[in-house]
Amino acid sequence: MTKIMQISDELKDWIVGALKSNVSPIALANALIKKGFDNRFAYETLYKIAGNEAIKTTEGQQIRYNYEVPEIGRKGNILFTSDKDVRVLSRNEKPFVLHLDQVLSSEECDELISLSRSRLQPSLVVDMGSGEEREGSGRTSKSMAFRLKENELVERIETRIAELTGYPAENGEGLQILNYGLGEEYKPHFDFFPPHMADASKGGQRVGTFLIYLNDVADGGETVFSKAGLSFVPKKGAAIYFHYANEQGQLDRLSVHSSVPVRKGEKWAATKWIRESNIYTATRVFKEKSKGSLIR
């Protein structure tokens, strides 16, 4: 069997993100080998990337990402939903980031925190080799995820996000609640999957992230897009939506971002990762008649 001797630009940049999250080069090289890469090529490539050296990719040279304005960016400065009008505070084109005011009410934020607090677990990252989730030193928060339409509040928020973005609620992963304590952070990373790990049977690639701040943070906790020079201070009820995949299947490497350490107090946020298509196929989800909720 012929071993793979080249990597794509997208895979290279995902490796960079993994290295910044303190995943060891050896672990990443072994993951490449398991995926069919040549042993020597895998190790040499990882150590070149770790040392910030130039490497050969399948594209030969970097191809510019073709920016497309997603539906949410074509609706003007006030976005209308069936239960709430949302004002656009700012927008950035490259990467595409929309800053939104009062997506959730103060009461909705408080209720999400209350419902999730007892269910928090250490946050996980995706293992590049296996595709499984595991704990990682680059992500030190705690989190939990609601099931799709788990309760009235979650369903209302999912519907609102769907109406704002134009993507059906079924394209979204379960609403994840994040809690960062003092000093906790999420180092620079991408939200999209490495291309070889995007599974069409499970909704395909992630295309955008809807991040809602559930409290005001006394100091720290900003969401930072380092390559774009953008920084967003958490404000209760406000949100950002960033889009990083286009119709050609390209992934925007300028979307690399981080949650900087909390220096005072704590940070609460809700995240909805949106995929290309419906995640909850008939074979993976059914309706529990007694509760009327969707179970994965």
C-alpha positions as CSV (number, residue, x, y, z in Angstrom):
1,M,0.0,0.0,0.0
2,T,1.4,3.4,-1.0
3,K,2.1,5.7,1.9
4,I,0.9,9.3,1.9
5,M,3.8,11.8,1.3
6,Q,2.0,15.2,1.2
7,I,-0.4,17.1,3.4
8,S,-3.0,19.7,2.6
9,D,-2.9,23.3,3.7
10,E,-6.0,22.7,5.9
11,L,-4.4,19.7,7.6
12,K,-1.2,21.7,8.2
13,D,-3.1,24.5,9.9
14,W,-5.1,22.1,12.0
15,I,-1.8,20.6,13.2
16,V,-0.6,24.1,14.0
17,G,-3.7,24.6,16.2
18,A,-3.1,21.2,17.9
19,L,0.5,22.1,18.7
20,K,-0.7,25.4,20.2
21,S,-3.0,23.4,22.3
22,N,0.0,21.5,23.7
23,V,-0.5,18.3,21.8
24,S,2.9,16.8,21.4
25,P,4.5,16.5,17.9
26,I,5.1,12.8,18.5
27,A,1.5,12.1,19.3
28,L,0.5,14.0,16.1
29,A,3.0,12.2,14.0
30,N,1.8,8.8,15.3
31,A,-1.8,9.9,14.4
32,L,-0.7,10.7,10.8
33,I,1.0,7.3,10.5
34,K,-2.2,5.6,11.6
35,K,-4.0,7.4,8.9
36,G,-1.6,6.1,6.2
37,F,1.2,8.6,6.1
38,D,4.8,7.6,5.6
39,N,6.6,7.2,9.0
40,R,9.6,9.4,8.2
41,F,7.5,12.0,6.3
42,A,5.1,12.2,9.3
43,Y,7.9,12.8,11.9
44,E,9.9,15.2,9.7
45,T,6.7,17.2,8.8
46,L,5.6,17.5,12.4
47,Y,9.0,18.8,13.6
48,K,9.2,21.2,10.8
49,I,5.8,22.6,11.6
50,A,6.7,22.8,15.3
51,G,9.9,24.7,14.3
52,N,7.9,27.0,12.0
53,E,9.8,25.8,8.9
54,A,8.4,25.8,5.4
55,I,6.9,22.4,4.3
56,K,5.6,21.2,1.0
57,T,1.8,20.9,0.8
58,T,-0.4,19.3,-1.9
59,E,-1.4,22.8,-3.0
60,G,2.3,23.8,-3.5
61,Q,1.5,27.3,-2.4
62,Q,-1.2,28.7,-0.2
63,I,-4.5,29.3,-2.0
64,R,-6.5,32.3,-0.9
65,Y,-9.7,31.5,0.9
66,N,-12.7,32.6,-1.1
67,Y,-14.8,34.7,1.2
68,E,-18.6,34.4,0.9
69,V,-21.0,36.3,3.0
70,P,-23.3,33.9,4.9
71,E,-27.0,34.5,5.1
72,I,-26.8,36.1,8.5
73,G,-24.5,38.7,7.0
74,R,-27.0,39.8,4.3
75,K,-29.8,40.8,6.6
76,G,-28.8,44.3,7.6
77,N,-28.1,45.9,10.9
78,I,-31.2,44.6,12.7
79,L,-31.9,40.9,12.6
80,F,-35.5,39.8,13.1
81,T,-36.7,36.5,14.6
82,S,-40.1,35.2,15.6
83,D,-39.6,36.3,19.2
84,K,-36.8,38.9,19.3
85,D,-35.1,41.6,17.3
86,V,-31.3,41.5,17.5
87,R,-29.0,44.5,16.7
88,V,-25.7,44.1,15.0
89,L,-22.9,45.8,16.9
90,S,-20.0,45.3,14.5
91,R,-18.9,43.1,11.6
92,N,-15.6,41.9,10.2
93,E,-15.3,40.5,6.7
94,K,-12.0,38.5,6.9
95,P,-12.6,36.4,8.8
96,F,-16.3,36.8,8.8
97,V,-17.3,37.7,12.4
98,L,-20.6,39.3,13.4
99,H,-21.0,40.8,16.9
100,L,-24.6,40.8,18.1
101,D,-26.3,42.5,21.0
102,Q,-28.9,41.0,23.4
103,V,-29.3,37.7,21.7
104,L,-30.5,36.3,25.0
105,S,-32.2,38.1,27.9
106,S,-30.6,38.2,31.3
107,E,-33.1,35.7,32.6
108,E,-32.4,33.3,29.8
109,C,-28.7,33.5,30.5
110,D,-29.2,32.9,34.2
111,E,-31.5,29.9,33.5
112,L,-29.0,28.3,31.2
113,I,-26.3,28.6,33.9
114,S,-28.7,27.2,36.5
115,L,-29.7,24.2,34.4
116,S,-26.1,23.3,33.4
117,R,-24.1,23.9,36.6
118,S,-24.6,20.4,38.2
119,R,-23.8,18.7,34.8
120,L,-20.4,20.3,34.1
121,Q,-17.5,18.0,33.3
122,P,-13.9,18.8,32.1
123,S,-14.0,20.1,28.6
124,L,-12.7,17.8,25.8
125,V,-10.8,18.3,22.6
126,V,-11.0,16.1,19.4
127,D,-8.1,13.6,19.1
128,M,-6.7,13.9,15.6
129,G,-5.8,10.3,15.2
130,S,-8.9,8.5,16.6
131,G,-11.5,11.3,16.1
132,E,-12.5,10.6,19.7
133,E,-12.9,13.3,22.3
134,R,-10.4,13.5,25.2
135,E,-9.1,16.0,27.8
136,G,-6.4,18.4,26.5
137,S,-4.1,20.8,28.4
138,G,-4.9,23.6,26.0
139,R,-8.5,23.6,27.1
140,T,-9.0,24.0,30.8
141,S,-12.7,24.9,31.1
142,K,-15.7,22.8,32.2
143,S,-18.6,22.1,29.9
144,M,-21.8,20.2,29.2
145,A,-24.1,19.8,26.2
146,F,-27.9,19.8,26.0
147,R,-29.7,17.4,23.7
148,L,-31.5,18.9,20.7
149,K,-34.8,20.4,22.0
150,E,-34.0,19.0,25.5
151,N,-36.4,21.5,27.1
152,E,-38.5,24.6,26.3
153,L,-35.7,27.1,26.9
154,V,-33.1,25.2,24.8
155,E,-35.6,24.7,22.0
156,R,-36.5,28.4,22.0
157,I,-32.8,29.4,21.8
158,E,-32.1,26.8,19.1
159,T,-35.0,28.2,17.1
160,R,-33.7,31.8,17.5
161,I,-30.2,30.8,16.4
162,A,-31.6,29.0,13.4
163,E,-33.7,32.0,12.3
164,L,-30.7,34.3,12.7
165,T,-28.2,32.1,10.8
166,G,-30.5,30.5,8.2
167,Y,-29.3,27.1,9.2
168,P,-31.9,24.6,10.5
169,A,-31.7,23.7,14.1
170,E,-30.9,20.1,13.1
171,N,-27.7,21.3,11.6
172,G,-26.5,22.3,15.0
173,E,-24.7,20.2,17.6
174,G,-26.1,20.2,21.0
175,L,-26.0,23.6,22.7
176,Q,-22.8,23.5,24.8
177,I,-22.4,25.5,28.0
178,L,-18.9,26.5,29.0
179,N,-17.6,27.6,32.4
180,Y,-14.1,29.1,32.8
181,G,-12.8,29.6,36.3
182,L,-9.9,31.8,37.4
183,G,-7.0,31.3,35.1
184,E,-8.8,28.9,32.8
185,E,-8.6,29.3,29.0
186,Y,-8.8,27.7,25.6
187,K,-5.6,28.2,23.7
188,P,-5.6,29.2,19.9
189,H,-7.5,26.6,17.9
190,F,-9.9,26.1,15.0
191,D,-13.5,25.0,15.4
192,F,-13.6,23.1,12.1
193,F,-12.6,19.5,11.8
194,P,-9.5,18.3,9.9
195,P,-10.9,17.6,6.4
196,H,-10.3,13.9,6.7
197,M,-12.4,13.7,9.9
198,A,-15.5,15.5,8.5
199,D,-18.2,12.7,8.4
200,A,-20.9,13.3,5.8
201,S,-23.2,10.8,7.6
202,K,-23.0,13.0,10.8
203,G,-23.7,16.4,9.2
204,G,-20.3,16.9,7.6
205,Q,-17.9,19.8,8.3
206,R,-18.6,22.5,10.8
207,V,-19.2,25.8,8.9
208,G,-19.8,28.3,11.7
209,T,-19.9,28.9,15.4
210,F,-22.5,30.9,17.4
211,L,-21.0,31.9,20.7
212,I,-23.2,33.6,23.4
213,Y,-21.8,35.2,26.5
214,L,-23.9,34.3,29.6
215,N,-22.3,36.7,32.1
216,D,-20.1,39.8,32.4
217,V,-16.5,38.9,33.2
218,A,-14.7,41.2,35.6
219,D,-11.3,40.8,33.9
220,G,-10.1,38.6,31.1
221,G,-12.0,36.0,29.2
222,E,-12.0,37.8,25.9
223,T,-12.5,35.9,22.6
224,V,-9.4,36.7,20.5
225,F,-8.9,36.2,16.8
226,S,-5.1,36.7,16.8
227,K,-4.5,36.7,13.0
228,A,-7.3,39.3,12.5
229,G,-6.5,41.6,15.4
230,L,-10.0,41.1,16.9
231,S,-11.0,40.8,20.6
232,F,-14.4,40.6,22.1
233,V,-15.1,41.3,25.7
234,P,-17.8,39.0,27.2
235,K,-21.1,40.9,27.7
236,K,-24.1,39.1,29.2
237,G,-26.6,38.2,26.4
238,A,-24.3,39.4,23.6
239,A,-23.0,36.9,21.0
240,I,-20.6,36.5,18.1
241,Y,-21.1,34.4,15.0
242,F,-18.1,33.5,12.9
243,H,-18.1,31.6,9.6
244,Y,-15.2,29.6,8.3
245,A,-16.2,27.3,5.5
246,N,-17.3,28.2,2.0
247,E,-19.2,26.5,-0.8
248,Q,-16.0,25.2,-2.4
249,G,-15.1,23.3,0.8
250,Q,-12.3,25.7,1.7
251,L,-11.6,26.4,5.4
252,D,-10.7,29.9,6.7
253,R,-7.4,29.7,8.6
254,L,-7.9,33.3,9.8
255,S,-10.7,31.9,12.0
256,V,-8.1,30.6,14.6
257,H,-9.2,32.0,17.9
258,S,-8.8,31.6,21.7
259,S,-10.5,32.3,25.0
260,V,-7.8,34.1,27.0
261,P,-7.4,33.3,30.8
262,V,-10.0,34.7,33.2
263,R,-8.1,37.1,35.5
264,K,-11.0,37.9,37.8
265,G,-14.3,36.2,38.5
266,E,-15.5,33.5,36.0
267,K,-16.8,33.2,32.5
268,W,-20.0,31.5,31.2
269,A,-20.8,31.0,27.6
270,A,-23.0,29.0,25.3
271,T,-21.8,27.6,22.0
272,K,-23.7,26.2,19.0
273,W,-21.5,24.6,16.4
274,I,-23.3,24.5,13.0
275,R,-22.6,21.8,10.4
276,E,-23.2,21.6,6.6
277,S,-26.3,19.4,6.9
278,N,-28.7,17.6,9.3
279,I,-26.8,15.8,12.1
280,Y,-29.8,14.0,13.5
281,T,-30.7,11.4,10.8
282,A,-33.5,8.9,11.3
283,T,-31.0,6.2,12.4
284,R,-29.4,8.3,15.0
285,V,-32.3,10.1,16.7
286,F,-35.8,9.3,17.8
287,K,-38.6,11.2,19.6
288,E,-39.3,10.1,23.2
289,K,-43.1,10.1,23.2
290,S,-43.5,10.5,26.9
291,K,-41.3,13.6,27.1
292,G,-41.5,14.9,23.6
293,S,-37.7,15.4,23.6
294,L,-35.1,14.3,21.0
295,I,-32.6,11.7,22.2
296,R,-29.3,11.2,20.5
